[in-house]
Amino acid sequence: MITVFGEGRGFRVVWLLEEMGLPYRLRPVDLLAGAENDAAFLEVNPAGFIPAIVDGDVTMVESIAIMEYLVARYGPTPLAPGPHDAEFPAYQQFLHLGEAGLAASIYFVVGARNFAPEADRQNWSAGQALGVFESRLTLVTRQLARSPYLAGDIFTAADISVHFAL
């Protein structure tokens, strides 16, 4: 059985597992208490960030890579068009944009605007990250003006990836 460590970005992984009908176990990781206090989790991911999965002898720690692994290992699935399908380029672009272009940027904005000391909440880096997020979001809105889903006419893992960031 696949074990998913952590929620947060692990939400994408759990959602994908649910859509694929795969059995899994969610193992919470309390980052507020400090990953350094969770020795069993640190054995899986010594860097201490979530999500992580253990699937038999396979351990992975990057949410998009985990999603790609799951659809390749347990597919085929309509959640991931094949490399020769017309929808594949859009699927790949938006699958990765969900993390690299959207979630990574907004993570720093949310942290600064909600958890930083009051004097640091409007810092330059948070403003820059918000600008990056907003510019990348135009790609999403343009695509959704053309089709009902990010990779065309069907719901895919790319929609899961971007939805988490939004």
PyMOL CGO cylinders between C-alpha atoms (Angstrom):
from pymol import cmd
from pymol.cgo import CYLINDER

trace = [
    CYLINDER, 0.00, 0.00, 0.00, 1.20, 3.52, -0.79, 0.3, 1, 1, 1, 1, 1, 1,
    CYLINDER, 1.20, 3.52, -0.79, 1.89, 5.72, 2.24, 0.3, 1, 1, 1, 1, 1, 1,
    CYLINDER, 1.89, 5.72, 2.24, 1.56, 9.47, 1.77, 0.3, 1, 1, 1, 1, 1, 1,
    CYLINDER, 1.56, 9.47, 1.77, 3.40, 11.58, 4.34, 0.3, 1, 1, 1, 1, 1, 1,
    CYLINDER, 3.40, 11.58, 4.34, 1.90, 14.99, 4.99, 0.3, 1, 1, 1, 1, 1, 1,
    CYLINDER, 1.90, 14.99, 4.99, -0.95, 17.01, 3.66, 0.3, 1, 1, 1, 1, 1, 1,
    CYLINDER, -0.95, 17.01, 3.66, -0.30, 20.49, 2.24, 0.3, 1, 1, 1, 1, 1, 1,
    CYLINDER, -0.30, 20.49, 2.24, 1.22, 19.84, -1.17, 0.3, 1, 1, 1, 1, 1, 1,
    CYLINDER, 1.22, 19.84, -1.17, 0.36, 16.21, -0.47, 0.3, 1, 1, 1, 1, 1, 1,
    CYLINDER, 0.36, 16.21, -0.47, -3.24, 17.21, -1.20, 0.3, 1, 1, 1, 1, 1, 1,
    CYLINDER, -3.24, 17.21, -1.20, -2.40, 16.86, -4.90, 0.3, 1, 1, 1, 1, 1, 1,
    CYLINDER, -2.40, 16.86, -4.90, -1.10, 13.34, -4.39, 0.3, 1, 1, 1, 1, 1, 1,
    CYLINDER, -1.10, 13.34, -4.39, -4.07, 12.23, -2.30, 0.3, 1, 1, 1, 1, 1, 1,
    CYLINDER, -4.07, 12.23, -2.30, -6.52, 13.72, -4.82, 0.3, 1, 1, 1, 1, 1, 1,
    CYLINDER, -6.52, 13.72, -4.82, -4.78, 11.87, -7.66, 0.3, 1, 1, 1, 1, 1, 1,
    CYLINDER, -4.78, 11.87, -7.66, -4.81, 8.59, -5.69, 0.3, 1, 1, 1, 1, 1, 1,
    CYLINDER, -4.81, 8.59, -5.69, -8.54, 9.05, -5.07, 0.3, 1, 1, 1, 1, 1, 1,
    CYLINDER, -8.54, 9.05, -5.07, -9.23, 9.75, -8.76, 0.3, 1, 1, 1, 1, 1, 1,
    CYLINDER, -9.23, 9.75, -8.76, -7.23, 6.68, -9.77, 0.3, 1, 1, 1, 1, 1, 1,
    CYLINDER, -7.23, 6.68, -9.77, -8.94, 4.50, -7.15, 0.3, 1, 1, 1, 1, 1, 1,
    CYLINDER, -8.94, 4.50, -7.15, -5.62, 3.43, -5.62, 0.3, 1, 1, 1, 1, 1, 1,
    CYLINDER, -5.62, 3.43, -5.62, -5.39, 2.35, -1.98, 0.3, 1, 1, 1, 1, 1, 1,
    CYLINDER, -5.39, 2.35, -1.98, -3.21, 4.50, 0.24, 0.3, 1, 1, 1, 1, 1, 1,
    CYLINDER, -3.21, 4.50, 0.24, -2.58, 5.45, 3.83, 0.3, 1, 1, 1, 1, 1, 1,
    CYLINDER, -2.58, 5.45, 3.83, -2.17, 9.08, 4.90, 0.3, 1, 1, 1, 1, 1, 1,
    CYLINDER, -2.17, 9.08, 4.90, 0.50, 9.53, 7.54, 0.3, 1, 1, 1, 1, 1, 1,
    CYLINDER, 0.50, 9.53, 7.54, 0.21, 13.04, 9.05, 0.3, 1, 1, 1, 1, 1, 1,
    CYLINDER, 0.21, 13.04, 9.05, 3.31, 15.17, 9.54, 0.3, 1, 1, 1, 1, 1, 1,
    CYLINDER, 3.31, 15.17, 9.54, 2.95, 18.07, 11.96, 0.3, 1, 1, 1, 1, 1, 1,
    CYLINDER, 2.95, 18.07, 11.96, 5.20, 20.74, 10.47, 0.3, 1, 1, 1, 1, 1, 1,
    CYLINDER, 5.20, 20.74, 10.47, 4.09, 23.26, 13.09, 0.3, 1, 1, 1, 1, 1, 1,
    CYLINDER, 4.09, 23.26, 13.09, 5.46, 20.98, 15.81, 0.3, 1, 1, 1, 1, 1, 1,
    CYLINDER, 5.46, 20.98, 15.81, 8.62, 20.68, 13.71, 0.3, 1, 1, 1, 1, 1, 1,
    CYLINDER, 8.62, 20.68, 13.71, 9.60, 17.93, 11.31, 0.3, 1, 1, 1, 1, 1, 1,
    CYLINDER, 9.60, 17.93, 11.31, 12.83, 17.65, 13.29, 0.3, 1, 1, 1, 1, 1, 1,
    CYLINDER, 12.83, 17.65, 13.29, 10.71, 16.07, 16.05, 0.3, 1, 1, 1, 1, 1, 1,
    CYLINDER, 10.71, 16.07, 16.05, 9.39, 13.33, 13.75, 0.3, 1, 1, 1, 1, 1, 1,
    CYLINDER, 9.39, 13.33, 13.75, 12.22, 10.83, 13.43, 0.3, 1, 1, 1, 1, 1, 1,
    CYLINDER, 12.22, 10.83, 13.43, 10.19, 8.33, 11.38, 0.3, 1, 1, 1, 1, 1, 1,
    CYLINDER, 10.19, 8.33, 11.38, 9.34, 11.01, 8.82, 0.3, 1, 1, 1, 1, 1, 1,
    CYLINDER, 9.34, 11.01, 8.82, 12.95, 12.23, 8.65, 0.3, 1, 1, 1, 1, 1, 1,
    CYLINDER, 12.95, 12.23, 8.65, 14.01, 8.69, 7.77, 0.3, 1, 1, 1, 1, 1, 1,
    CYLINDER, 14.01, 8.69, 7.77, 11.78, 9.00, 4.68, 0.3, 1, 1, 1, 1, 1, 1,
    CYLINDER, 11.78, 9.00, 4.68, 12.74, 12.59, 3.85, 0.3, 1, 1, 1, 1, 1, 1,
    CYLINDER, 12.74, 12.59, 3.85, 15.72, 13.97, 5.75, 0.3, 1, 1, 1, 1, 1, 1,
    CYLINDER, 15.72, 13.97, 5.75, 15.08, 17.39, 4.17, 0.3, 1, 1, 1, 1, 1, 1,
    CYLINDER, 15.08, 17.39, 4.17, 11.86, 17.53, 6.22, 0.3, 1, 1, 1, 1, 1, 1,
    CYLINDER, 11.86, 17.53, 6.22, 9.36, 18.82, 3.63, 0.3, 1, 1, 1, 1, 1, 1,
    CYLINDER, 9.36, 18.82, 3.63, 6.09, 17.33, 2.44, 0.3, 1, 1, 1, 1, 1, 1,
    CYLINDER, 6.09, 17.33, 2.44, 4.76, 15.43, 0.66, 0.3, 1, 1, 1, 1, 1, 1,
    CYLINDER, 4.76, 15.43, 0.66, 6.66, 12.20, 0.55, 0.3, 1, 1, 1, 1, 1, 1,
    CYLINDER, 6.66, 12.20, 0.55, 5.47, 8.76, -0.46, 0.3, 1, 1, 1, 1, 1, 1,
    CYLINDER, 5.47, 8.76, -0.46, 6.66, 5.26, 0.15, 0.3, 1, 1, 1, 1, 1, 1,
    CYLINDER, 6.66, 5.26, 0.15, 5.43, 2.68, -2.36, 0.3, 1, 1, 1, 1, 1, 1,
    CYLINDER, 5.43, 2.68, -2.36, 7.18, -0.60, -1.65, 0.3, 1, 1, 1, 1, 1, 1,
    CYLINDER, 7.18, -0.60, -1.65, 10.87, 0.05, -2.34, 0.3, 1, 1, 1, 1, 1, 1,
    CYLINDER, 10.87, 0.05, -2.34, 10.16, 3.46, -3.91, 0.3, 1, 1, 1, 1, 1, 1,
    CYLINDER, 10.16, 3.46, -3.91, 10.46, 6.67, -1.90, 0.3, 1, 1, 1, 1, 1, 1,
    CYLINDER, 10.46, 6.67, -1.90, 9.73, 10.05, -3.51, 0.3, 1, 1, 1, 1, 1, 1,
    CYLINDER, 9.73, 10.05, -3.51, 9.48, 13.59, -2.15, 0.3, 1, 1, 1, 1, 1, 1,
    CYLINDER, 9.48, 13.59, -2.15, 8.44, 16.03, -4.92, 0.3, 1, 1, 1, 1, 1, 1,
    CYLINDER, 8.44, 16.03, -4.92, 4.68, 16.38, -5.48, 0.3, 1, 1, 1, 1, 1, 1,
    CYLINDER, 4.68, 16.38, -5.48, 4.72, 16.67, -9.28, 0.3, 1, 1, 1, 1, 1, 1,
    CYLINDER, 4.72, 16.67, -9.28, 7.29, 13.91, -9.66, 0.3, 1, 1, 1, 1, 1, 1,
    CYLINDER, 7.29, 13.91, -9.66, 5.12, 11.75, -7.41, 0.3, 1, 1, 1, 1, 1, 1,
    CYLINDER, 5.12, 11.75, -7.41, 2.10, 12.46, -9.60, 0.3, 1, 1, 1, 1, 1, 1,
    CYLINDER, 2.10, 12.46, -9.60, 4.05, 11.55, -12.74, 0.3, 1, 1, 1, 1, 1, 1,
    CYLINDER, 4.05, 11.55, -12.74, 5.28, 8.36, -11.08, 0.3, 1, 1, 1, 1, 1, 1,
    CYLINDER, 5.28, 8.36, -11.08, 1.77, 7.32, -10.04, 0.3, 1, 1, 1, 1, 1, 1,
    CYLINDER, 1.77, 7.32, -10.04, 0.19, 7.80, -13.47, 0.3, 1, 1, 1, 1, 1, 1,
    CYLINDER, 0.19, 7.80, -13.47, 3.10, 6.01, -15.16, 0.3, 1, 1, 1, 1, 1, 1,
    CYLINDER, 3.10, 6.01, -15.16, 3.31, 3.16, -12.65, 0.3, 1, 1, 1, 1, 1, 1,
    CYLINDER, 3.31, 3.16, -12.65, -0.41, 2.54, -12.18, 0.3, 1, 1, 1, 1, 1, 1,
    CYLINDER, -0.41, 2.54, -12.18, -1.81, 3.83, -15.50, 0.3, 1, 1, 1, 1, 1, 1,
    CYLINDER, -1.81, 3.83, -15.50, -2.81, 4.13, -18.14, 0.3, 1, 1, 1, 1, 1, 1,
    CYLINDER, -2.81, 4.13, -18.14, -5.35, 6.61, -16.92, 0.3, 1, 1, 1, 1, 1, 1,
    CYLINDER, -5.35, 6.61, -16.92, -7.35, 9.36, -18.62, 0.3, 1, 1, 1, 1, 1, 1,
    CYLINDER, -7.35, 9.36, -18.62, -5.80, 11.66, -16.00, 0.3, 1, 1, 1, 1, 1, 1,
    CYLINDER, -5.80, 11.66, -16.00, -2.57, 11.66, -18.05, 0.3, 1, 1, 1, 1, 1, 1,
    CYLINDER, -2.57, 11.66, -18.05, -2.66, 11.86, -21.87, 0.3, 1, 1, 1, 1, 1, 1,
    CYLINDER, -2.66, 11.86, -21.87, -0.05, 9.80, -23.67, 0.3, 1, 1, 1, 1, 1, 1,
    CYLINDER, -0.05, 9.80, -23.67, 3.01, 11.49, -25.19, 0.3, 1, 1, 1, 1, 1, 1,
    CYLINDER, 3.01, 11.49, -25.19, 1.57, 11.21, -28.71, 0.3, 1, 1, 1, 1, 1, 1,
    CYLINDER, 1.57, 11.21, -28.71, -1.84, 12.64, -27.79, 0.3, 1, 1, 1, 1, 1, 1,
    CYLINDER, -1.84, 12.64, -27.79, -2.62, 16.17, -28.97, 0.3, 1, 1, 1, 1, 1, 1,
    CYLINDER, -2.62, 16.17, -28.97, -3.35, 17.20, -25.36, 0.3, 1, 1, 1, 1, 1, 1,
    CYLINDER, -3.35, 17.20, -25.36, 0.03, 16.06, -24.02, 0.3, 1, 1, 1, 1, 1, 1,
    CYLINDER, 0.03, 16.06, -24.02, 1.96, 19.36, -24.40, 0.3, 1, 1, 1, 1, 1, 1,
    CYLINDER, 1.96, 19.36, -24.40, -0.71, 21.37, -22.56, 0.3, 1, 1, 1, 1, 1, 1,
    CYLINDER, -0.71, 21.37, -22.56, -0.97, 18.62, -19.95, 0.3, 1, 1, 1, 1, 1, 1,
    CYLINDER, -0.97, 18.62, -19.95, 2.78, 18.72, -19.28, 0.3, 1, 1, 1, 1, 1, 1,
    CYLINDER, 2.78, 18.72, -19.28, 2.92, 22.51, -19.22, 0.3, 1, 1, 1, 1, 1, 1,
    CYLINDER, 2.92, 22.51, -19.22, 0.10, 22.92, -16.72, 0.3, 1, 1, 1, 1, 1, 1,
    CYLINDER, 0.10, 22.92, -16.72, 1.07, 19.92, -14.60, 0.3, 1, 1, 1, 1, 1, 1,
    CYLINDER, 1.07, 19.92, -14.60, 4.42, 21.59, -13.91, 0.3, 1, 1, 1, 1, 1, 1,
    CYLINDER, 4.42, 21.59, -13.91, 3.11, 25.16, -13.88, 0.3, 1, 1, 1, 1, 1, 1,
    CYLINDER, 3.11, 25.16, -13.88, 0.93, 24.24, -10.90, 0.3, 1, 1, 1, 1, 1, 1,
    CYLINDER, 0.93, 24.24, -10.90, 4.04, 23.94, -8.74, 0.3, 1, 1, 1, 1, 1, 1,
    CYLINDER, 4.04, 23.94, -8.74, 6.90, 25.73, -10.47, 0.3, 1, 1, 1, 1, 1, 1,
    CYLINDER, 6.90, 25.73, -10.47, 4.98, 28.78, -11.67, 0.3, 1, 1, 1, 1, 1, 1,
    CYLINDER, 4.98, 28.78, -11.67, 2.11, 29.10, -9.19, 0.3, 1, 1, 1, 1, 1, 1,
    CYLINDER, 2.11, 29.10, -9.19, 2.44, 27.28, -5.86, 0.3, 1, 1, 1, 1, 1, 1,
    CYLINDER, 2.44, 27.28, -5.86, 6.13, 28.01, -5.36, 0.3, 1, 1, 1, 1, 1, 1,
    CYLINDER, 6.13, 28.01, -5.36, 5.53, 31.75, -5.79, 0.3, 1, 1, 1, 1, 1, 1,
    CYLINDER, 5.53, 31.75, -5.79, 2.35, 32.06, -3.76, 0.3, 1, 1, 1, 1, 1, 1,
    CYLINDER, 2.35, 32.06, -3.76, 3.91, 30.03, -0.92, 0.3, 1, 1, 1, 1, 1, 1,
    CYLINDER, 3.91, 30.03, -0.92, 6.26, 32.94, -0.17, 0.3, 1, 1, 1, 1, 1, 1,
    CYLINDER, 6.26, 32.94, -0.17, 3.50, 35.53, -0.47, 0.3, 1, 1, 1, 1, 1, 1,
    CYLINDER, 3.50, 35.53, -0.47, 1.26, 33.64, 1.98, 0.3, 1, 1, 1, 1, 1, 1,
    CYLINDER, 1.26, 33.64, 1.98, 4.14, 33.18, 4.40, 0.3, 1, 1, 1, 1, 1, 1,
    CYLINDER, 4.14, 33.18, 4.40, 5.17, 36.82, 4.32, 0.3, 1, 1, 1, 1, 1, 1,
    CYLINDER, 5.17, 36.82, 4.32, 1.67, 38.27, 4.40, 0.3, 1, 1, 1, 1, 1, 1,
    CYLINDER, 1.67, 38.27, 4.40, 0.34, 35.97, 7.14, 0.3, 1, 1, 1, 1, 1, 1,
    CYLINDER, 0.34, 35.97, 7.14, 3.22, 34.79, 9.33, 0.3, 1, 1, 1, 1, 1, 1,
    CYLINDER, 3.22, 34.79, 9.33, 6.00, 37.37, 9.12, 0.3, 1, 1, 1, 1, 1, 1,
    CYLINDER, 6.00, 37.37, 9.12, 6.26, 40.13, 11.71, 0.3, 1, 1, 1, 1, 1, 1,
    CYLINDER, 6.26, 40.13, 11.71, 3.98, 43.03, 10.82, 0.3, 1, 1, 1, 1, 1, 1,
    CYLINDER, 3.98, 43.03, 10.82, 6.85, 45.24, 9.62, 0.3, 1, 1, 1, 1, 1, 1,
    CYLINDER, 6.85, 45.24, 9.62, 7.99, 42.58, 7.13, 0.3, 1, 1, 1, 1, 1, 1,
    CYLINDER, 7.99, 42.58, 7.13, 4.64, 41.63, 5.61, 0.3, 1, 1, 1, 1, 1, 1,
    CYLINDER, 4.64, 41.63, 5.61, 4.87, 43.94, 2.61, 0.3, 1, 1, 1, 1, 1, 1,
    CYLINDER, 4.87, 43.94, 2.61, 8.49, 43.10, 1.76, 0.3, 1, 1, 1, 1, 1, 1,
    CYLINDER, 8.49, 43.10, 1.76, 9.90, 43.41, -1.75, 0.3, 1, 1, 1, 1, 1, 1,
    CYLINDER, 9.90, 43.41, -1.75, 10.40, 39.66, -2.26, 0.3, 1, 1, 1, 1, 1, 1,
    CYLINDER, 10.40, 39.66, -2.26, 6.77, 38.88, -1.41, 0.3, 1, 1, 1, 1, 1, 1,
    CYLINDER, 6.77, 38.88, -1.41, 5.67, 41.55, -3.87, 0.3, 1, 1, 1, 1, 1, 1,
    CYLINDER, 5.67, 41.55, -3.87, 7.93, 40.10, -6.55, 0.3, 1, 1, 1, 1, 1, 1,
    CYLINDER, 7.93, 40.10, -6.55, 6.60, 36.58, -5.88, 0.3, 1, 1, 1, 1, 1, 1,
    CYLINDER, 6.60, 36.58, -5.88, 3.03, 37.85, -6.16, 0.3, 1, 1, 1, 1, 1, 1,
    CYLINDER, 3.03, 37.85, -6.16, 3.88, 39.41, -9.53, 0.3, 1, 1, 1, 1, 1, 1,
    CYLINDER, 3.88, 39.41, -9.53, 5.29, 36.08, -10.74, 0.3, 1, 1, 1, 1, 1, 1,
    CYLINDER, 5.29, 36.08, -10.74, 2.17, 34.27, -9.56, 0.3, 1, 1, 1, 1, 1, 1,
    CYLINDER, 2.17, 34.27, -9.56, -0.15, 36.76, -11.26, 0.3, 1, 1, 1, 1, 1, 1,
    CYLINDER, -0.15, 36.76, -11.26, 1.78, 36.66, -14.56, 0.3, 1, 1, 1, 1, 1, 1,
    CYLINDER, 1.78, 36.66, -14.56, 1.69, 32.84, -14.62, 0.3, 1, 1, 1, 1, 1, 1,
    CYLINDER, 1.69, 32.84, -14.62, -1.98, 32.88, -13.75, 0.3, 1, 1, 1, 1, 1, 1,
    CYLINDER, -1.98, 32.88, -13.75, -2.66, 34.60, -17.09, 0.3, 1, 1, 1, 1, 1, 1,
    CYLINDER, -2.66, 34.60, -17.09, -1.59, 31.36, -18.80, 0.3, 1, 1, 1, 1, 1, 1,
    CYLINDER, -1.59, 31.36, -18.80, -4.23, 29.47, -16.83, 0.3, 1, 1, 1, 1, 1, 1,
    CYLINDER, -4.23, 29.47, -16.83, -7.03, 31.94, -17.54, 0.3, 1, 1, 1, 1, 1, 1,
    CYLINDER, -7.03, 31.94, -17.54, -6.16, 32.07, -21.24, 0.3, 1, 1, 1, 1, 1, 1,
    CYLINDER, -6.16, 32.07, -21.24, -6.22, 28.28, -21.48, 0.3, 1, 1, 1, 1, 1, 1,
    CYLINDER, -6.22, 28.28, -21.48, -9.50, 27.97, -19.61, 0.3, 1, 1, 1, 1, 1, 1,
    CYLINDER, -9.50, 27.97, -19.61, -11.05, 30.52, -21.96, 0.3, 1, 1, 1, 1, 1, 1,
    CYLINDER, -11.05, 30.52, -21.96, -10.23, 28.08, -24.79, 0.3, 1, 1, 1, 1, 1, 1,
    CYLINDER, -10.23, 28.08, -24.79, -11.23, 24.79, -23.20, 0.3, 1, 1, 1, 1, 1, 1,
    CYLINDER, -11.23, 24.79, -23.20, -13.09, 23.48, -20.14, 0.3, 1, 1, 1, 1, 1, 1,
    CYLINDER, -13.09, 23.48, -20.14, -9.93, 21.91, -18.67, 0.3, 1, 1, 1, 1, 1, 1,
    CYLINDER, -9.93, 21.91, -18.67, -6.25, 22.75, -18.80, 0.3, 1, 1, 1, 1, 1, 1,
    CYLINDER, -6.25, 22.75, -18.80, -5.38, 19.94, -21.23, 0.3, 1, 1, 1, 1, 1, 1,
    CYLINDER, -5.38, 19.94, -21.23, -8.48, 20.30, -23.37, 0.3, 1, 1, 1, 1, 1, 1,
    CYLINDER, -8.48, 20.30, -23.37, -11.81, 18.55, -23.01, 0.3, 1, 1, 1, 1, 1, 1,
    CYLINDER, -11.81, 18.55, -23.01, -10.93, 16.11, -20.19, 0.3, 1, 1, 1, 1, 1, 1,
    CYLINDER, -10.93, 16.11, -20.19, -10.02, 16.52, -16.53, 0.3, 1, 1, 1, 1, 1, 1,
    CYLINDER, -10.02, 16.52, -16.53, -6.38, 15.53, -15.92, 0.3, 1, 1, 1, 1, 1, 1,
    CYLINDER, -6.38, 15.53, -15.92, -3.70, 15.58, -13.25, 0.3, 1, 1, 1, 1, 1, 1,
    CYLINDER, -3.70, 15.58, -13.25, -2.74, 19.03, -14.62, 0.3, 1, 1, 1, 1, 1, 1,
    CYLINDER, -2.74, 19.03, -14.62, -6.06, 20.35, -13.29, 0.3, 1, 1, 1, 1, 1, 1,
    CYLINDER, -6.06, 20.35, -13.29, -5.28, 18.84, -9.88, 0.3, 1, 1, 1, 1, 1, 1,
    CYLINDER, -5.28, 18.84, -9.88, -1.83, 20.43, -9.89, 0.3, 1, 1, 1, 1, 1, 1,
    CYLINDER, -1.83, 20.43, -9.89, -3.04, 23.93, -10.74, 0.3, 1, 1, 1, 1, 1, 1,
    CYLINDER, -3.04, 23.93, -10.74, -6.11, 23.72, -8.50, 0.3, 1, 1, 1, 1, 1, 1,
    CYLINDER, -6.11, 23.72, -8.50, -3.93, 23.16, -5.45, 0.3, 1, 1, 1, 1, 1, 1,
    CYLINDER, -3.93, 23.16, -5.45, -1.99, 26.36, -6.19, 0.3, 1, 1, 1, 1, 1, 1,
    CYLINDER, -1.99, 26.36, -6.19, -5.17, 28.34, -6.64, 0.3, 1, 1, 1, 1, 1, 1,
]
cmd.load_cgo(trace, "trace")
